[in-house]
Amino acid sequence: MARNENCIIYAVVNQKGGVGKTTTAVNLATGFAAIGRRVLLIDADPQGNASTGLGVPPREREQSCYDVLLQECSLQEAVVKTRVPNLFLIPSVVGLAAIDVEMANMVDREFVLRDAINDGEDFYDFIIIDCPPSLGLLTVNAMAAATGLIVPLQCEFYSLEGLAHLLQTMELVQKNLNPGLELEGVLLTMYDRRNKLTEQVAAEVRDYLEDKVFQTIIPRNVRLSEAPSHGKPAIIYDYKCPGSQAYLHLAREILKRLAE
């Protein structure tokens, strides 16, 4: 069956590292899967942290996002089942770090991932793409394929400068590659109510982007940090911890937005 036109594709994007991007991609995907949606997570980050965080070690990544982008295999040939029911993965490998060079002479290289998804034979309710911490060709491919962007934003001062740059890039992609691309929402992460600066940054972002900022806030939470080392999403590792509950709340918030 061809990919349903109602499939929602989210690119989880921020050119700054360490903002909770992979944690968001993995746990949001798990949250959707937990409430019965069929989900594909594409690990487009050469670090491969999403793959590791879902318990798929390098030795089990025979086909990967790298092979899909070089058009050496189809999307479905690279899919790996995860331990989470309804959640499937296209893993990453270190070779992705050189993909900009390897795709340099490829025709329509910005659309390779989009075309692979459109040609896919399996149906998913959601496809979530974990992007690298840069605005290079991998991220542009993700943006060209996506219906919406989710931007995890750490509550600190320098994050605001990076957000402005990211939104400019999104506008360029909208204009030249993907007119249907929207900002689904900015997600405030690593929130610490004891820190005044945290609250100031959150207030500034809400003033600037208004309803484009999710109501859900992801708190600083040790269990979120521990979960990847056990090869599990936090939602599976510790369902009741504040971080897991926040990501389940985010999944419900997004579903409510889509329904409206």
GUVO-268934 format. One record per residue (C-alpha): residue in three letters; residue number from 1; x, y, z. Coordinates in Angstrom, 2 decimals, decimal comma. Layout:
REM GUVO-268934
<atom r="ALA" k="NUM" X="X" Y="Y" Z="Z"/>
...
***
This chain:
REM GUVO-268934
<atom r="MET" k="1" X="0,00" Y="0,00" Z="0,00"/>
<atom r="ALA" k="2" X="1,32" Y="3,43" Z="-0,94"/>
<atom r="ARG" k="3" X="2,02" Y="5,98" Z="1,73"/>
<atom r="ASN" k="4" X="-1,22" Y="7,61" Z="2,79"/>
<atom r="GLU" k="5" X="-1,47" Y="11,28" Z="1,95"/>
<atom r="ASN" k="6" X="-2,63" Y="11,91" Z="5,53"/>
<atom r="CYS" k="7" X="0,73" Y="10,80" Z="6,95"/>
<atom r="ILE" k="8" X="2,18" Y="13,52" Z="9,18"/>
<atom r="ILE" k="9" X="5,95" Y="14,02" Z="8,80"/>
<atom r="TYR" k="10" X="7,78" Y="15,95" Z="11,50"/>
<atom r="ALA" k="11" X="11,42" Y="16,98" Z="11,29"/>
<atom r="VAL" k="12" X="12,84" Y="17,54" Z="14,78"/>
<atom r="VAL" k="13" X="15,32" Y="20,33" Z="14,13"/>
<atom r="ASN" k="14" X="17,78" Y="22,58" Z="15,93"/>
<atom r="GLN" k="15" X="21,26" Y="23,44" Z="14,67"/>
<atom r="LYS" k="16" X="22,43" Y="23,65" Z="18,28"/>
<atom r="GLY" k="17" X="23,42" Y="20,40" Z="19,96"/>
<atom r="GLY" k="18" X="22,42" Y="19,29" Z="23,44"/>
<atom r="VAL" k="19" X="18,91" Y="20,76" Z="23,42"/>
<atom r="GLY" k="20" X="17,00" Y="17,48" Z="23,77"/>
<atom r="LYS" k="21" X="16,40" Y="16,94" Z="20,06"/>
<atom r="THR" k="22" X="17,00" Y="13,18" Z="19,97"/>
<atom r="THR" k="23" X="15,25" Y="12,71" Z="23,32"/>
<atom r="THR" k="24" X="12,26" Y="14,50" Z="21,82"/>
<atom r="ALA" k="25" X="12,28" Y="12,49" Z="18,58"/>
<atom r="VAL" k="26" X="12,53" Y="9,14" Z="20,37"/>
<atom r="ASN" k="27" X="9,99" Y="9,84" Z="23,10"/>
<atom r="LEU" k="28" X="7,46" Y="11,63" Z="20,91"/>
<atom r="ALA" k="29" X="7,60" Y="8,71" Z="18,47"/>
<atom r="THR" k="30" X="7,14" Y="6,32" Z="21,39"/>
<atom r="GLY" k="31" X="4,26" Y="8,42" Z="22,72"/>
<atom r="PHE" k="32" X="2,43" Y="8,24" Z="19,40"/>
<atom r="ALA" k="33" X="3,09" Y="4,49" Z="19,18"/>
<atom r="ALA" k="34" X="1,84" Y="4,00" Z="22,75"/>
<atom r="ILE" k="35" X="-1,56" Y="5,40" Z="21,81"/>
<atom r="GLY" k="36" X="-1,90" Y="3,09" Z="18,83"/>
<atom r="ARG" k="37" X="-0,42" Y="5,08" Z="15,95"/>
<atom r="ARG" k="38" X="1,92" Y="3,41" Z="13,47"/>
<atom r="VAL" k="39" X="5,18" Y="5,40" Z="13,58"/>
<atom r="LEU" k="40" X="8,47" Y="5,45" Z="11,65"/>
<atom r="LEU" k="41" X="11,46" Y="7,19" Z="13,20"/>
<atom r="ILE" k="42" X="14,20" Y="8,14" Z="10,73"/>
<atom r="ASP" k="43" X="17,58" Y="8,64" Z="12,41"/>
<atom r="ALA" k="44" X="19,24" Y="11,21" Z="10,13"/>
<atom r="ASP" k="45" X="21,93" Y="12,17" Z="12,66"/>
<atom r="PRO" k="46" X="25,39" Y="10,64" Z="12,01"/>
<atom r="GLN" k="47" X="25,83" Y="10,24" Z="15,77"/>
<atom r="GLY" k="48" X="23,10" Y="7,61" Z="15,68"/>
<atom r="ASN" k="49" X="21,87" Y="8,37" Z="19,19"/>
<atom r="ALA" k="50" X="18,22" Y="7,72" Z="18,33"/>
<atom r="SER" k="51" X="19,14" Y="4,26" Z="17,02"/>
<atom r="THR" k="52" X="21,13" Y="3,47" Z="20,16"/>
<atom r="GLY" k="53" X="18,37" Y="4,89" Z="22,35"/>
<atom r="LEU" k="54" X="15,92" Y="2,44" Z="20,79"/>
<atom r="GLY" k="55" X="18,22" Y="-0,51" Z="21,49"/>
<atom r="VAL" k="56" X="19,50" Y="-1,03" Z="17,92"/>
<atom r="PRO" k="57" X="23,31" Y="-1,47" Z="18,11"/>
<atom r="PRO" k="58" X="25,57" Y="-0,69" Z="15,11"/>
<atom r="ARG" k="59" X="25,96" Y="-4,39" Z="14,22"/>
<atom r="GLU" k="60" X="22,22" Y="-4,62" Z="13,55"/>
<atom r="ARG" k="61" X="22,15" Y="-1,66" Z="11,13"/>
<atom r="GLU" k="62" X="22,68" Y="-3,54" Z="7,85"/>
<atom r="GLN" k="63" X="20,78" Y="-0,94" Z="5,83"/>
<atom r="SER" k="64" X="20,46" Y="2,61" Z="7,07"/>
<atom r="CYS" k="65" X="19,48" Y="6,18" Z="6,29"/>
<atom r="TYR" k="66" X="22,86" Y="6,42" Z="4,54"/>
<atom r="ASP" k="67" X="21,86" Y="3,71" Z="2,02"/>
<atom r="VAL" k="68" X="18,45" Y="5,31" Z="1,47"/>
<atom r="LEU" k="69" X="19,99" Y="8,72" Z="0,69"/>
<atom r="LEU" k="70" X="22,52" Y="7,20" Z="-1,71"/>
<atom r="GLN" k="71" X="19,57" Y="5,39" Z="-3,35"/>
<atom r="GLU" k="72" X="21,19" Y="2,01" Z="-2,69"/>
<atom r="CYS" k="73" X="18,07" Y="0,65" Z="-1,00"/>
<atom r="SER" k="74" X="14,42" Y="1,56" Z="-0,62"/>
<atom r="LEU" k="75" X="12,90" Y="3,01" Z="2,52"/>
<atom r="GLN" k="76" X="11,22" Y="-0,25" Z="3,51"/>
<atom r="GLU" k="77" X="14,44" Y="-2,24" Z="3,01"/>
<atom r="ALA" k="78" X="16,13" Y="-0,13" Z="5,69"/>
<atom r="VAL" k="79" X="13,33" Y="-0,41" Z="8,26"/>
<atom r="VAL" k="80" X="14,14" Y="-2,15" Z="11,54"/>
<atom r="LYS" k="81" X="11,53" Y="-3,25" Z="14,07"/>
<atom r="THR" k="82" X="12,04" Y="-1,84" Z="17,55"/>
<atom r="ARG" k="83" X="11,05" Y="-3,29" Z="20,91"/>
<atom r="VAL" k="84" X="8,21" Y="-0,78" Z="21,03"/>
<atom r="PRO" k="85" X="4,99" Y="-2,03" Z="19,38"/>
<atom r="ASN" k="86" X="3,96" Y="0,14" Z="16,39"/>
<atom r="LEU" k="87" X="7,36" Y="1,89" Z="16,31"/>
<atom r="PHE" k="88" X="9,77" Y="1,26" Z="13,42"/>
<atom r="LEU" k="89" X="13,23" Y="2,71" Z="12,81"/>
<atom r="ILE" k="90" X="15,50" Y="3,61" Z="9,93"/>
<atom r="PRO" k="91" X="18,85" Y="3,61" Z="11,71"/>
<atom r="SER" k="92" X="21,86" Y="5,86" Z="11,27"/>
<atom r="VAL" k="93" X="25,51" Y="5,02" Z="10,66"/>
<atom r="VAL" k="94" X="28,68" Y="7,09" Z="11,02"/>
<atom r="GLY" k="95" X="29,02" Y="7,31" Z="7,22"/>
<atom r="LEU" k="96" X="26,18" Y="9,86" Z="7,19"/>
<atom r="ALA" k="97" X="28,74" Y="12,45" Z="8,32"/>
<atom r="ALA" k="98" X="30,14" Y="12,53" Z="4,77"/>
<atom r="ILE" k="99" X="26,80" Y="12,51" Z="2,97"/>
<atom r="ASP" k="100" X="27,06" Y="16,15" Z="1,80"/>
<atom r="VAL" k="101" X="30,17" Y="15,26" Z="-0,20"/>
<atom r="GLU" k="102" X="28,80" Y="11,96" Z="-1,51"/>
<atom r="MET" k="103" X="25,57" Y="13,60" Z="-2,71"/>
<atom r="ALA" k="104" X="27,32" Y="16,65" Z="-4,19"/>
<atom r="ASN" k="105" X="26,70" Y="15,70" Z="-7,83"/>
<atom r="MET" k="106" X="23,31" Y="14,10" Z="-7,33"/>
<atom r="VAL" k="107" X="20,38" Y="15,57" Z="-9,27"/>
<atom r="ASP" k="108" X="17,63" Y="17,00" Z="-7,01"/>
<atom r="ARG" k="109" X="19,69" Y="16,00" Z="-3,99"/>
<atom r="GLU" k="110" X="17,48" Y="18,02" Z="-1,62"/>
<atom r="PHE" k="111" X="14,49" Y="15,78" Z="-2,44"/>
<atom r="VAL" k="112" X="16,01" Y="12,30" Z="-2,08"/>
<atom r="LEU" k="113" X="14,45" Y="11,60" Z="1,33"/>
<atom r="ARG" k="114" X="11,08" Y="13,04" Z="0,29"/>
<atom r="ASP" k="115" X="11,02" Y="10,84" Z="-2,81"/>
<atom r="ALA" k="116" X="12,04" Y="7,75" Z="-0,82"/>
<atom r="ILE" k="117" X="9,17" Y="8,37" Z="1,59"/>
<atom r="ASN" k="118" X="6,69" Y="8,95" Z="-1,25"/>
<atom r="ASP" k="119" X="7,81" Y="5,73" Z="-2,93"/>
<atom r="GLY" k="120" X="7,51" Y="3,75" Z="0,31"/>
<atom r="GLU" k="121" X="5,16" Y="0,77" Z="0,29"/>
<atom r="ASP" k="122" X="4,34" Y="0,79" Z="4,02"/>
<atom r="PHE" k="123" X="1,83" Y="3,12" Z="5,63"/>
<atom r="TYR" k="124" X="2,60" Y="5,16" Z="8,74"/>
<atom r="ASP" k="125" X="0,44" Y="7,61" Z="10,67"/>
<atom r="PHE" k="126" X="3,54" Y="9,58" Z="11,67"/>
<atom r="ILE" k="127" X="7,09" Y="9,79" Z="10,35"/>
<atom r="ILE" k="128" X="9,52" Y="11,58" Z="12,65"/>
<atom r="ILE" k="129" X="12,97" Y="12,59" Z="11,42"/>
<atom r="ASP" k="130" X="15,73" Y="13,19" Z="13,97"/>
<atom r="CYS" k="131" X="18,04" Y="15,75" Z="12,34"/>
<atom r="PRO" k="132" X="21,73" Y="16,44" Z="13,04"/>
<atom r="PRO" k="133" X="22,77" Y="19,59" Z="14,94"/>
<atom r="SER" k="134" X="23,46" Y="21,56" Z="11,76"/>
<atom r="LEU" k="135" X="21,60" Y="23,09" Z="8,82"/>
<atom r="GLY" k="136" X="23,39" Y="21,04" Z="6,15"/>
<atom r="LEU" k="137" X="22,05" Y="18,74" Z="3,43"/>
<atom r="LEU" k="138" X="20,66" Y="16,15" Z="5,87"/>
<atom r="THR" k="139" X="18,51" Y="18,75" Z="7,59"/>
<atom r="VAL" k="140" X="17,47" Y="20,32" Z="4,27"/>
<atom r="ASN" k="141" X="16,37" Y="16,86" Z="3,05"/>
<atom r="ALA" k="142" X="14,32" Y="16,45" Z="6,22"/>
<atom r="MET" k="143" X="12,74" Y="19,89" Z="5,82"/>
<atom r="ALA" k="144" X="11,94" Y="19,23" Z="2,16"/>
<atom r="ALA" k="145" X="10,16" Y="16,00" Z="3,15"/>
<atom r="ALA" k="146" X="8,36" Y="17,29" Z="6,26"/>
<atom r="THR" k="147" X="4,87" Y="18,63" Z="6,75"/>
<atom r="GLY" k="148" X="5,98" Y="20,36" Z="9,96"/>
<atom r="LEU" k="149" X="8,97" Y="21,26" Z="12,10"/>
<atom r="ILE" k="150" X="9,28" Y="20,62" Z="15,81"/>
<atom r="VAL" k="151" X="12,01" Y="22,75" Z="17,36"/>
<atom r="PRO" k="152" X="13,26" Y="21,74" Z="20,82"/>
<atom r="LEU" k="153" X="14,59" Y="24,87" Z="22,50"/>
<atom r="GLN" k="154" X="16,68" Y="24,83" Z="25,64"/>
<atom r="CYS" k="155" X="15,67" Y="27,58" Z="28,03"/>
<atom r="GLU" k="156" X="18,85" Y="29,66" Z="27,84"/>
<atom r="PHE" k="157" X="19,77" Y="33,05" Z="26,34"/>
<atom r="TYR" k="158" X="21,78" Y="31,95" Z="23,29"/>
<atom r="SER" k="159" X="18,96" Y="29,70" Z="22,15"/>
<atom r="LEU" k="160" X="16,98" Y="32,72" Z="20,96"/>
<atom r="GLU" k="161" X="19,67" Y="33,76" Z="18,45"/>
<atom r="GLY" k="162" X="19,80" Y="30,25" Z="17,02"/>
<atom r="LEU" k="163" X="16,01" Y="30,14" Z="16,74"/>
<atom r="ALA" k="164" X="15,95" Y="33,25" Z="14,55"/>
<atom r="HIS" k="165" X="18,50" Y="31,69" Z="12,19"/>
<atom r="LEU" k="166" X="16,54" Y="28,44" Z="12,04"/>
<atom r="LEU" k="167" X="13,30" Y="30,24" Z="11,19"/>
<atom r="GLN" k="168" X="15,09" Y="32,09" Z="8,36"/>
<atom r="THR" k="169" X="16,25" Y="28,73" Z="6,98"/>
<atom r="MET" k="170" X="12,71" Y="27,39" Z="7,23"/>
<atom r="GLU" k="171" X="11,43" Y="30,36" Z="5,20"/>
<atom r="LEU" k="172" X="14,02" Y="29,66" Z="2,48"/>
<atom r="VAL" k="173" X="12,96" Y="26,01" Z="2,34"/>
<atom r="GLN" k="174" X="9,29" Y="27,07" Z="2,16"/>
<atom r="LYS" k="175" X="10,06" Y="29,44" Z="-0,70"/>
<atom r="ASN" k="176" X="12,31" Y="27,18" Z="-2,76"/>
<atom r="LEU" k="177" X="11,70" Y="23,53" Z="-1,85"/>
<atom r="ASN" k="178" X="8,59" Y="22,84" Z="0,22"/>
<atom r="PRO" k="179" X="5,75" Y="25,41" Z="0,17"/>
<atom r="GLY" k="180" X="3,68" Y="23,20" Z="2,50"/>
<atom r="LEU" k="181" X="6,23" Y="23,23" Z="5,33"/>
<atom r="GLU" k="182" X="4,92" Y="24,69" Z="8,59"/>
<atom r="LEU" k="183" X="6,34" Y="25,34" Z="12,03"/>
<atom r="GLU" k="184" X="4,38" Y="22,82" Z="14,08"/>
<atom r="GLY" k="185" X="5,79" Y="24,19" Z="17,30"/>
<atom r="VAL" k="186" X="8,68" Y="25,17" Z="19,51"/>
<atom r="LEU" k="187" X="9,17" Y="22,84" Z="22,48"/>
<atom r="LEU" k="188" X="10,74" Y="24,28" Z="25,61"/>
<atom r="THR" k="189" X="13,16" Y="21,71" Z="27,06"/>
<atom r="MET" k="190" X="15,39" Y="21,33" Z="30,13"/>
<atom r="TYR" k="191" X="13,06" Y="23,63" Z="32,03"/>
<atom r="ASP" k="192" X="14,05" Y="24,41" Z="35,60"/>
<atom r="ARG" k="193" X="11,54" Y="26,48" Z="37,56"/>
<atom r="ARG" k="194" X="14,20" Y="27,39" Z="40,14"/>
<atom r="ASN" k="195" X="16,14" Y="29,31" Z="37,48"/>
<atom r="LYS" k="196" X="14,86" Y="32,84" Z="36,77"/>
<atom r="LEU" k="197" X="16,60" Y="32,99" Z="33,38"/>
<atom r="THR" k="198" X="14,69" Y="29,87" Z="32,34"/>
<atom r="GLU" k="199" X="11,39" Y="31,63" Z="33,00"/>
<atom r="GLN" k="200" X="12,55" Y="34,80" Z="31,20"/>
<atom r="VAL" k="201" X="13,56" Y="32,87" Z="28,07"/>
<atom r="ALA" k="202" X="10,27" Y="30,95" Z="28,08"/>
<atom r="ALA" k="203" X="8,32" Y="34,22" Z="28,37"/>
<atom r="GLU" k="204" X="10,29" Y="35,83" Z="25,51"/>
<atom r="VAL" k="205" X="9,74" Y="32,87" Z="23,20"/>
<atom r="ARG" k="206" X="6,01" Y="32,89" Z="23,92"/>
<atom r="ASP" k="207" X="5,84" Y="36,65" Z="23,27"/>
<atom r="TYR" k="208" X="7,66" Y="36,17" Z="19,96"/>
<atom r="LEU" k="209" X="5,90" Y="33,07" Z="18,61"/>
<atom r="GLU" k="210" X="2,67" Y="33,04" Z="20,64"/>
<atom r="ASP" k="211" X="0,62" Y="29,88" Z="19,91"/>
<atom r="LYS" k="212" X="3,50" Y="28,31" Z="17,96"/>
<atom r="VAL" k="213" X="5,04" Y="27,39" Z="21,33"/>
<atom r="PHE" k="214" X="3,71" Y="24,14" Z="22,76"/>
<atom r="GLN" k="215" X="1,93" Y="24,39" Z="26,09"/>
<atom r="THR" k="216" X="3,82" Y="21,26" Z="27,15"/>
<atom r="ILE" k="217" X="7,19" Y="21,97" Z="28,75"/>
<atom r="ILE" k="218" X="9,88" Y="19,30" Z="29,17"/>
<atom r="PRO" k="219" X="11,49" Y="19,54" Z="32,61"/>
<atom r="ARG" k="220" X="15,08" Y="18,76" Z="33,52"/>
<atom r="ASN" k="221" X="14,84" Y="15,10" Z="34,50"/>
<atom r="VAL" k="222" X="17,57" Y="12,58" Z="35,34"/>
<atom r="ARG" k="223" X="15,48" Y="9,64" Z="34,09"/>
<atom r="LEU" k="224" X="15,36" Y="11,17" Z="30,58"/>
<atom r="SER" k="225" X="19,17" Y="11,20" Z="30,58"/>
<atom r="GLU" k="226" X="19,49" Y="7,65" Z="31,93"/>
<atom r="ALA" k="227" X="17,11" Y="5,93" Z="29,53"/>
<atom r="PRO" k="228" X="19,30" Y="5,89" Z="26,36"/>
<atom r="SER" k="229" X="22,09" Y="4,00" Z="28,14"/>
<atom r="HIS" k="230" X="19,57" Y="1,18" Z="28,68"/>
<atom r="GLY" k="231" X="18,53" Y="1,21" Z="25,02"/>
<atom r="LYS" k="232" X="15,00" Y="2,30" Z="25,89"/>
<atom r="PRO" k="233" X="12,88" Y="5,42" Z="25,41"/>
<atom r="ALA" k="234" X="12,25" Y="7,16" Z="28,72"/>
<atom r="ILE" k="235" X="8,54" Y="6,35" Z="28,37"/>
<atom r="ILE" k="236" X="9,43" Y="2,64" Z="28,50"/>
<atom r="TYR" k="237" X="12,30" Y="3,00" Z="31,00"/>
<atom r="ASP" k="238" X="10,29" Y="4,93" Z="33,58"/>
<atom r="TYR" k="239" X="6,72" Y="5,60" Z="32,52"/>
<atom r="LYS" k="240" X="5,86" Y="7,62" Z="35,63"/>
<atom r="CYS" k="241" X="8,81" Y="10,04" Z="35,72"/>
<atom r="PRO" k="242" X="8,03" Y="13,73" Z="34,99"/>
<atom r="GLY" k="243" X="9,94" Y="13,66" Z="31,68"/>
<atom r="SER" k="244" X="8,00" Y="10,66" Z="30,34"/>
<atom r="GLN" k="245" X="4,69" Y="12,15" Z="31,40"/>
<atom r="ALA" k="246" X="5,62" Y="15,43" Z="29,67"/>
<atom r="TYR" k="247" X="6,30" Y="13,65" Z="26,35"/>
<atom r="LEU" k="248" X="3,03" Y="11,72" Z="26,58"/>
<atom r="HIS" k="249" X="1,31" Y="15,06" Z="27,21"/>
<atom r="LEU" k="250" X="3,08" Y="16,50" Z="24,14"/>
<atom r="ALA" k="251" X="1,84" Y="13,63" Z="21,96"/>
<atom r="ARG" k="252" X="-1,72" Y="14,27" Z="23,15"/>
<atom r="GLU" k="253" X="-1,33" Y="18,04" Z="22,61"/>
<atom r="ILE" k="254" X="-0,22" Y="17,48" Z="19,00"/>
<atom r="LEU" k="255" X="-3,06" Y="15,05" Z="18,31"/>
<atom r="LYS" k="256" X="-5,51" Y="17,61" Z="19,72"/>
<atom r="ARG" k="257" X="-4,04" Y="20,32" Z="17,45"/>
<atom r="LEU" k="258" X="-4,36" Y="18,06" Z="14,42"/>
<atom r="ALA" k="259" X="-7,99" Y="17,25" Z="15,29"/>
<atom r="GLU" k="260" X="-8,81" Y="20,94" Z="15,51"/>
***
